[in-house]
Amino acid sequence: MKIATTIAQARALIAELREERRASAQGSAVGFVPTMGYLHEGHASLLRRSRQENGVSVLSIFVNPIQFGPGEDLDRYPRSEEADLKLAEREGVDVVFLPSVDEMYPEERRTTVTVTGVTERLCGASRPGHFDGVATVVSKLFHIVKPDRAYFGAKDAQQVAVLQKMVTDLNLDVVIVPCPIVREADGLALSSRNVYLSAEQRREALVLSRSLREAQARIERDGSVTSRAITDEVTQAIQASPLAEIDYVELLTFPNLEPLVADREMADLRRSGGSVILALAVKFGSTRLIDNAIMKLKEADLYA
């Protein structure tokens, strides 16, 4: 495993490996997993898939300051470089790109990548500018790494939708690969921020996955259920937890993230085989957790 701390090093190492493996059975395709570090089993699952599907596997670790808003947890975002590198080596990563903020943003930044529409609800509504920061840094990383495939967890489903739209609109030569949510045995979606939870908050946070399961079962068995009924039931279930503070509970089309404004739209989506996302953001103390279930209405759940 090679570690690159500069853009020039990363480009050189990836190009060298791509050329080395061009004629081998492994092939020369580059798989890429962008992260902010503090890696867990969810990240490991992305790295394994990248390794399985590509001849060269690249991981980036960069806590991107421009996707954090005022008062958010940039300064205390968990970091564990030594443990991250051990996990990366265990998962067969070829190159780890570990840049500094100065390396990624050496001058005053005058260019921003903005994706509209899919950024205007959910986390985009409650974290203004967040997805501008995500799209900008991922665009930069794609130009540095030049991956054939990039792997993202479906827990950040809005991020997946935003990046898919960016890639399509800008004709970027990379495939966005969404991967299933990885959960603890009790159902809690893995997140680097779970470390902030107290034992009591963590127990209470199980209401997120539980309410998603119950809502998904209701949608699958009741063909006439409305979007309002689903969001009301989930909201009530979460509000029963004394430690939970809801940011949003929304049922939207996926991947366009458009509201279901009429009861008939659920039935219309069932007939067309369309997909919906039931998305949650809830704070427990100062820790904001997100979770979701994405459902193709004629078939089983896609990613949850």
C-alpha positions as CSV (number, residue, x, y, z in Angstrom):
1,M,0.0,0.0,0.0
2,K,1.3,3.4,-1.0
3,I,0.5,6.7,0.7
4,A,0.3,10.0,-1.2
5,T,0.1,13.3,0.6
6,T,0.3,15.5,-2.5
7,I,-1.8,15.7,-5.7
8,A,1.3,15.1,-7.8
9,Q,2.2,11.9,-5.8
10,A,-1.3,10.6,-6.1
11,R,-1.5,11.1,-9.8
12,A,1.9,9.5,-10.4
13,L,1.2,6.4,-8.2
14,I,-2.2,5.8,-9.7
15,A,-0.9,6.2,-13.3
16,E,2.0,3.8,-12.5
17,L,-0.3,1.2,-11.1
18,R,-2.8,1.5,-13.9
19,E,0.0,0.9,-16.4
20,E,1.5,-2.0,-14.5
21,R,-1.9,-3.8,-14.4
22,R,-3.1,-2.9,-17.9
23,A,-1.9,-6.3,-19.3
24,S,-2.6,-8.3,-16.2
25,A,-5.6,-10.5,-15.3
26,Q,-6.6,-7.8,-12.7
27,G,-7.1,-5.2,-15.4
28,S,-6.4,-1.5,-15.1
29,A,-9.7,0.0,-13.9
30,V,-9.5,2.3,-10.9
31,G,-12.0,2.0,-8.1
32,F,-12.2,4.9,-5.7
33,V,-13.6,5.4,-2.2
34,P,-13.6,9.0,-1.0
35,T,-14.0,9.4,2.8
36,M,-13.4,11.8,5.7
37,G,-11.7,9.1,7.7
38,Y,-12.5,7.5,11.0
39,L,-13.2,4.4,9.0
40,H,-15.6,1.7,10.1
41,E,-17.1,-1.5,8.6
42,G,-19.3,0.5,6.3
43,H,-16.2,2.0,4.7
44,A,-14.6,-1.4,4.7
45,S,-17.5,-2.8,2.7
46,L,-17.0,-0.1,0.0
47,L,-13.3,-0.9,-0.1
48,R,-13.9,-4.6,-0.5
49,R,-16.3,-4.0,-3.4
50,S,-13.8,-1.6,-5.0
51,R,-11.1,-4.2,-4.7
52,Q,-13.3,-7.0,-6.2
53,E,-14.4,-4.9,-9.2
54,N,-11.2,-3.1,-10.1
55,G,-7.5,-3.7,-10.8
56,V,-6.5,-0.6,-8.7
57,S,-8.2,0.5,-5.5
58,V,-7.8,4.0,-4.2
59,L,-8.9,5.5,-0.9
60,S,-8.9,9.2,0.0
61,I,-9.1,10.5,3.6
62,F,-9.8,14.2,3.8
63,V,-11.9,16.1,6.3
64,N,-13.3,18.7,3.8
65,P,-13.8,22.0,5.6
66,I,-16.0,23.6,2.9
67,Q,-18.9,21.1,3.5
68,F,-19.2,22.1,7.2
69,G,-21.3,25.1,8.1
70,P,-20.9,27.6,11.0
71,G,-21.3,25.8,14.3
72,E,-21.0,22.3,12.8
73,D,-18.5,19.7,14.1
74,L,-15.5,20.4,11.8
75,D,-13.1,20.9,14.7
76,R,-14.2,17.9,16.7
77,Y,-14.9,15.6,13.7
78,P,-13.3,12.2,14.8
79,R,-10.0,11.4,13.3
80,S,-7.9,8.2,13.5
81,E,-5.2,8.2,10.9
82,E,-3.2,5.2,12.3
83,A,-6.3,3.0,12.6
84,D,-7.6,4.1,9.2
85,L,-4.4,3.1,7.5
86,K,-4.4,-0.3,9.2
87,L,-8.0,-0.9,7.9
88,A,-7.0,0.2,4.4
89,E,-4.1,-2.1,4.3
90,R,-6.2,-5.0,5.6
91,E,-8.7,-4.4,2.8
92,G,-6.1,-4.4,0.1
93,V,-6.1,-0.7,-0.8
94,D,-3.3,0.2,-3.3
95,V,-3.1,3.9,-2.8
96,V,-4.3,6.1,0.1
97,F,-4.5,9.8,-0.8
98,L,-4.1,11.7,2.5
99,P,-3.9,15.4,1.6
100,S,-3.8,18.4,3.8
101,V,-6.2,21.3,3.6
102,D,-3.5,23.5,2.1
103,E,-2.8,20.8,-0.6
104,M,-6.5,20.7,-1.6
105,Y,-7.1,24.4,-1.3
106,P,-3.7,26.2,-1.7
107,E,-5.2,29.5,-2.7
108,E,-8.4,31.5,-2.2
109,R,-11.1,29.3,-3.8
110,R,-13.1,31.1,-6.5
111,T,-14.7,28.0,-8.1
112,T,-17.6,26.1,-6.6
113,V,-19.6,23.2,-8.1
114,T,-23.3,23.7,-7.4
115,V,-26.0,21.1,-8.1
116,T,-29.6,22.4,-7.9
117,G,-32.9,20.6,-7.4
118,V,-31.8,17.5,-5.6
119,T,-30.0,19.7,-3.0
120,E,-32.9,21.8,-2.0
121,R,-34.6,19.4,0.5
122,L,-33.5,17.0,3.3
123,C,-29.9,17.8,4.4
124,G,-29.6,20.5,1.8
125,A,-32.4,22.5,3.4
126,S,-31.0,22.3,6.9
127,R,-27.3,22.6,6.0
128,P,-27.1,25.4,3.5
129,G,-24.0,25.1,1.3
130,H,-23.2,21.6,2.4
131,F,-23.7,20.0,-1.0
132,D,-21.8,22.7,-2.7
133,G,-18.8,21.7,-0.6
134,V,-19.4,18.0,-1.3
135,A,-19.8,18.4,-5.0
136,T,-16.7,20.7,-5.2
137,V,-14.4,18.4,-3.3
138,V,-15.6,15.3,-5.0
139,S,-15.2,16.9,-8.4
140,K,-11.6,17.8,-7.5
141,L,-10.9,14.3,-6.3
142,F,-12.3,12.8,-9.5
143,H,-10.0,15.0,-11.5
144,I,-7.0,13.9,-9.3
145,V,-7.7,10.2,-9.1
146,K,-9.5,9.7,-12.5
147,P,-11.4,6.7,-11.3
148,D,-13.5,4.4,-13.4
149,R,-15.9,3.7,-10.5
150,A,-16.5,5.6,-7.3
151,Y,-18.2,3.9,-4.3
152,F,-20.6,5.6,-1.8
153,G,-22.8,4.3,0.9
154,A,-26.5,4.6,0.5
155,K,-26.9,5.9,4.1
156,D,-25.9,9.3,2.5
157,A,-28.6,8.8,-0.2
158,Q,-29.0,12.4,-1.0
159,Q,-25.2,12.7,-1.5
160,V,-25.4,9.8,-4.0
161,A,-28.2,11.5,-5.9
162,V,-26.3,14.8,-6.0
163,L,-23.1,13.2,-7.2
164,Q,-25.0,11.1,-9.8
165,K,-26.6,14.3,-11.1
166,M,-23.2,16.1,-11.2
167,V,-21.6,13.3,-13.1
168,T,-24.4,13.2,-15.6
169,D,-24.6,16.9,-16.1
170,L,-20.8,17.4,-16.5
171,N,-20.3,14.2,-18.6
172,L,-17.7,13.0,-16.1
173,D,-16.2,9.6,-17.1
174,V,-16.9,7.8,-13.8
175,V,-19.7,5.5,-12.6
176,I,-21.2,6.2,-9.2
177,V,-21.8,2.9,-7.4
178,P,-24.2,3.1,-4.5
179,C,-23.6,0.4,-1.9
180,P,-26.0,-0.9,0.8
181,I,-26.2,0.6,4.3
182,V,-24.2,-1.3,6.8
183,R,-25.8,-1.6,10.2
184,E,-24.8,-2.8,13.7
185,A,-26.5,-6.1,14.8
186,D,-29.2,-4.0,16.6
187,G,-30.0,-2.0,13.4
188,L,-28.2,1.3,14.0
189,A,-26.7,2.5,10.8
190,L,-22.9,2.8,11.0
191,S,-21.6,6.3,11.1
192,S,-18.3,8.0,12.2
193,R,-20.5,10.2,14.4
194,N,-21.9,7.3,16.4
195,V,-18.9,7.7,18.7
196,Y,-20.4,10.9,20.1
197,L,-23.5,9.1,21.4
198,S,-23.8,8.3,25.1
199,A,-25.0,4.8,26.0
200,E,-28.5,6.1,26.6
201,Q,-28.6,8.2,23.4
202,R,-27.4,5.2,21.4
203,R,-30.2,3.0,22.8
204,E,-32.7,5.7,21.9
205,A,-31.3,6.1,18.4
206,L,-32.5,2.6,17.6
207,V,-35.9,4.2,17.0
208,L,-34.6,5.4,13.6
209,S,-34.0,1.9,12.1
210,R,-37.0,0.5,13.8
211,S,-39.4,3.2,12.5
212,L,-38.0,2.7,9.0
213,R,-38.6,-1.0,9.1
214,E,-42.1,-0.5,10.3
215,A,-42.9,2.1,7.7
216,Q,-41.4,-0.1,4.9
217,A,-43.5,-3.0,6.0
218,R,-46.6,-0.8,6.0
219,I,-45.8,0.5,2.5
220,E,-45.3,-3.0,1.1
221,R,-48.5,-4.5,2.6
222,D,-50.9,-1.5,2.2
223,G,-51.3,-0.4,-1.4
224,S,-53.5,2.5,-0.5
225,V,-51.3,4.1,2.2
226,T,-50.5,7.8,1.7
227,S,-47.2,9.5,2.0
228,R,-48.7,11.8,4.7
229,A,-49.8,8.7,6.8
230,I,-46.3,7.2,6.6
231,T,-44.5,10.4,7.6
232,D,-47.0,11.1,10.4
233,E,-46.5,7.5,11.8
234,V,-42.7,7.8,11.7
235,T,-42.7,11.2,13.3
236,Q,-44.9,10.0,16.1
237,A,-42.7,7.0,16.7
238,I,-39.5,9.1,16.9
239,Q,-41.2,11.8,19.1
240,A,-41.9,9.1,21.6
241,S,-38.2,9.1,22.4
242,P,-37.5,11.8,24.9
243,L,-33.9,12.3,23.6
244,A,-34.8,12.7,19.9
245,E,-35.0,16.1,18.2
246,I,-36.3,15.7,14.6
247,D,-34.7,17.7,11.8
248,Y,-36.8,16.1,9.1
249,V,-38.9,13.0,8.2
250,E,-39.7,13.0,4.5
251,L,-41.0,10.6,1.9
252,L,-39.8,11.7,-1.6
253,T,-39.3,10.2,-5.1
254,F,-35.9,8.8,-5.7
255,P,-33.4,9.8,-7.1
256,N,-35.1,13.1,-8.1
257,L,-36.0,13.9,-4.4
258,E,-39.4,15.4,-5.3
259,P,-42.2,15.7,-2.8
260,L,-45.2,13.4,-3.2
261,V,-47.8,16.2,-3.3
262,A,-50.9,14.2,-3.9
263,D,-52.1,10.9,-2.5
264,R,-52.5,9.4,-6.0
265,E,-48.7,9.7,-6.5
266,M,-48.0,6.7,-4.4
267,A,-50.4,4.6,-6.5
268,D,-48.9,6.1,-9.7
269,L,-45.4,5.2,-8.6
270,R,-46.5,1.6,-7.8
271,R,-47.9,1.3,-11.3
272,S,-44.7,2.6,-12.9
273,G,-42.3,0.8,-10.6
274,G,-40.9,4.1,-9.3
275,S,-38.8,4.4,-6.3
276,V,-39.2,6.4,-3.1
277,I,-36.9,7.3,-0.2
278,L,-38.1,7.6,3.4
279,A,-35.3,9.8,4.9
280,L,-34.7,10.9,8.5
281,A,-32.4,13.3,10.2
282,V,-32.6,13.3,14.0
283,K,-30.4,14.8,16.7
284,F,-29.6,13.1,20.0
285,G,-28.0,15.7,22.1
286,S,-25.5,17.4,19.8
287,T,-25.2,14.4,17.5
288,R,-27.1,14.5,14.2
289,L,-27.8,11.1,12.7
290,I,-29.3,10.3,9.3
291,D,-30.9,7.1,8.0
292,N,-33.2,6.1,5.2
293,A,-34.9,3.3,3.3
294,I,-35.1,3.4,-0.5
295,M,-38.0,1.3,-1.9
296,K,-38.9,0.4,-5.4
297,L,-42.6,0.2,-5.0
298,K,-43.3,-2.8,-7.2
299,E,-40.4,-4.8,-5.7
300,A,-38.4,-5.3,-2.5
301,D,-36.4,-2.6,-0.8
302,L,-33.3,-1.6,-2.8
303,Y,-30.6,-0.6,-0.3
304,A,-31.8,-0.5,3.3
